[in-house]
Amino acid sequence: MSYFGNGAQQQTINPQNIALAEQELEMVTDLFNRIVDSCHSKCVKLDTGSGELSQQDQTCIDNCVAKFFETNSKVGEKMQKMSQQ
């Protein structure tokens, strides 16, 4: 018994789709790691012993991530416009 629809039909897996999904996962993972590295080094102070982020650190991280995505979006838009010319 299949929980994913009709068990009698077997779907074929397209290797190209798998490769594209793997590439997208790598890109998202890379983006996440770059955000963490950048914002952590800018915002998180040396260990204060509490094991938790201060309110100031949390605000800094929120702003850093927002700026990172805004910049990434603007660069992507600019690159897209340049490629259309």
C-alpha positions as CSV (number, residue, x, y, z in Angstrom):
1,M,0.0,0.0,0.0
2,S,1.4,3.4,-1.0
3,Y,0.7,6.5,1.0
4,F,1.7,8.7,-2.0
5,G,-1.2,8.0,-4.3
6,N,-2.0,5.1,-6.6
7,G,0.4,2.3,-5.7
8,A,-0.1,0.6,-9.1
9,Q,1.5,3.4,-11.0
10,Q,5.3,3.7,-10.7
11,Q,6.8,7.0,-11.4
12,T,10.1,7.2,-13.3
13,I,12.8,9.4,-11.8
14,N,14.3,11.8,-14.2
15,P,18.1,12.0,-13.5
16,Q,18.2,15.5,-14.8
17,N,15.6,16.6,-12.3
18,I,17.6,15.0,-9.5
19,A,20.7,16.8,-10.6
20,L,18.9,20.1,-10.7
21,A,17.4,19.5,-7.2
22,E,20.9,18.6,-5.9
23,Q,22.3,21.8,-7.4
24,E,19.6,23.9,-5.9
25,L,20.1,22.3,-2.5
26,E,23.9,23.1,-2.7
27,M,23.1,26.7,-3.7
28,V,20.7,27.2,-0.8
29,T,23.1,25.5,1.7
30,D,25.9,27.8,0.4
31,L,23.7,30.9,0.8
32,F,22.8,29.8,4.4
33,N,26.4,29.2,5.3
34,R,27.5,32.6,3.9
35,I,24.7,34.4,5.8
36,V,25.7,32.6,9.1
37,D,29.4,33.3,8.6
38,S,28.9,37.0,7.7
39,C,26.2,37.9,10.3
40,H,27.8,35.8,13.1
41,S,31.2,37.5,12.7
42,K,29.5,41.0,12.6
43,C,26.9,40.6,15.4
44,V,27.8,37.9,17.9
45,K,30.1,39.1,20.6
46,L,32.5,36.8,22.4
47,D,31.0,34.3,24.7
48,T,29.4,36.1,27.6
49,G,28.9,32.8,29.5
50,S,25.1,32.9,29.3
51,G,24.8,30.7,26.3
52,E,22.1,33.0,24.8
53,L,22.2,35.9,22.4
54,S,21.7,39.4,23.9
55,Q,18.8,41.5,22.6
56,Q,21.4,43.7,20.8
57,D,22.9,40.6,19.1
58,Q,19.5,39.4,18.0
59,T,18.6,42.8,16.5
60,C,21.9,42.9,14.7
61,I,21.4,39.5,13.2
62,D,17.9,40.3,12.1
63,N,19.1,43.5,10.4
64,C,22.1,41.7,8.9
65,V,20.0,38.9,7.4
66,A,17.5,41.4,6.0
67,K,20.3,43.5,4.4
68,F,21.9,40.3,3.0
69,F,18.7,39.3,1.3
70,E,18.0,42.8,0.1
71,T,21.5,43.1,-1.4
72,N,21.3,39.7,-2.9
73,S,18.0,40.6,-4.5
74,K,19.2,43.9,-5.9
75,V,22.4,42.2,-7.4
76,G,20.2,39.5,-8.9
77,E,17.9,42.1,-10.5
78,K,20.9,44.0,-11.9
79,M,22.5,40.9,-13.3
80,Q,19.2,39.9,-15.0
81,K,18.8,43.3,-16.6
82,M,22.4,43.2,-17.8
83,S,21.8,39.7,-19.4
84,Q,18.8,41.0,-21.2
85,Q,20.7,43.8,-23.0
